[in-house]
Structures are given as C-alpha cells and as structure tokens.
C-alpha cells in the first residue's frame, strides 16, 4: 500500500520545530478506505498522531504552553513494500515476527514513547512539518507524562462517536468520505458486493504469543497483516 505523509498548512499555526525530539504517540485514527489516484485502487488508511512534550508553544493565550503535534498517514499494510512496516520496525528496534505479521493490532501504538525526527518542507509561503522517521528512545531517556489524552478510533464494531467528535475538522471530513464510516453510521455493509475489501476487522493480534514477547502494550481493536 502507499504512504502519504500528513502535511497540514501552517498559515495559522506555528509548525513543529525540525530535528530529533522525544515524542509520544497519542492518536491512532482509522481513516477508512480511500482511492489511490495513482492506481485507482481503494486502500485502508490510518493516521498516527504524535506530541512532542519537550517542545512547547503558546498557540492560544487562554490555554498556555502546549506541546507541538505532528502526524503521518499510512496505508494499513505490513507487506514488504509497505511504508508502515519499516516505520514500525524502526520504532520497535527489531523486525516483526511471522506471527505478528499475520495480524498486528495498531491500536497498541497509542501512548507509546519514541524518538521522532521532524523535517520541514516549504511550498510557496507555507511550511509543513513532516515526520521522517521514529525510533526507540535512547537508553536512560524518559518521556515526560502525556499532555494529550489518548485518541483511538476504529471504524469497526468499536466505533466511538465521542472520539470522532473530538477530532479536528479536516480529519473528520476525510473519515466521512470512507465507506466504512458510512457503514457505521447507516448500519449497513461497507462493501456489500465484496466483503473481502474490509481488511481490518477482527480481534487482537498474535494469538499464542506470551505477553513478554509483544513489543508494545495490550492489543486493542484494529489489526493489520502483511497481505
């Protein structure tokens, strides 16, 4: 599947500073299926949101200093050609096992710390802060307590309207374009003619693995495989 890095215009918001920072993933958002304009195929997408707790700015006086946030969009796939797989393996510090590749619950990423590399891209008068890569925190480095509450949204059976309502408008609009969202709202199949396209349903991942073997926390509810 293809990867599209999130790059929201910063005309009214200061971009996160470029460089390497301590970070924490606070949001894992199921964006549903969207058409890839390059090949006309539908791909299931997720959005990973990160806060930079040691890099703050006062965006609104009434709220005081807040950490910068950055996000990145991925296709929901762990295939060898995917972008999500090397991104997560760099974060974990080791490759996925065959069992994990069969079904990995991406919702376990919410709340996990990392070391994140942010790069700037300027287009015209607008500057974008993009995530280049993430890795494990260096030894003896601690991530400050979370600032933003964890936000996990699945367009499967565990859909939360409260979580959806808390998301920025641009994310809500993208989710609303997906057949999965329309299925949840209208209580009907997202793909009535071909249910095989509904690729991210089911329970937790890596059944049979001991808890100490799982690199992140307890599984939640949105899974991805290598197929």
Steps between C-alpha positions, in 0.01 A plus 500: 500500500603861451611747765393859515673722756266742673589860419243743626548867402629715782368841397335541841707260709872494568656175363679259729876567506717292271742251652499200733266515798357287777149410396193302593231354278168618639268427208433202273216592265333268251438711190321225309548410135600764244577485130865525398502743203812332361341159446128550566499242779347536843744492795416490871677790676600588854633821654762494775510814716801594715563767762843646573487552879835678524415745219219736601340820374213724608256467212215660696555723800210352694657153483862587565794290371408180313722241331534508126323217319582329171327220313560259217264299283561139400341225299383225736744232385811323626604361162865517396422794272301694758624811678336415830710188554850662494363798694381276784805274489722806543284603794506154658868447434445155353316330213152356527469129563295287254226476765484879537497550123190283479297740715636801690273731699609855418292643784773389744713787366293760685687618809837360391810727525755540225781713360362683198672677211310799359588666170368823345376545148413843363258539212447861401431692820389194698723282717419138578639294788527136392606186684806347335547206739464375856716276716515367854590748769874495576595310813445692825278754321156557648196639325308761704142419602240524221330832434236397247252225591532180301274498195428171327230474236399182322241483225426142599266390776675718762417832331479792745300808404653686793851442366392600149350825629828586676705482178597806291256581220743406222535148642124464546441596137747241375344226713151595378609431141567134577251215444584367848375819665180495295456135598533581872260794480244327277542153657556327167791314332781726381562274200174316430631343178846400625542471876864390448597867468420552865853412603537618857229322694543241767649465844845546648822391337764232549292239675727254679778749576605555858440856623874558550554430130267780388704818436223746584211494744179297515319461164186702437283478188641597157723240341729495199672211324772455242270402216 
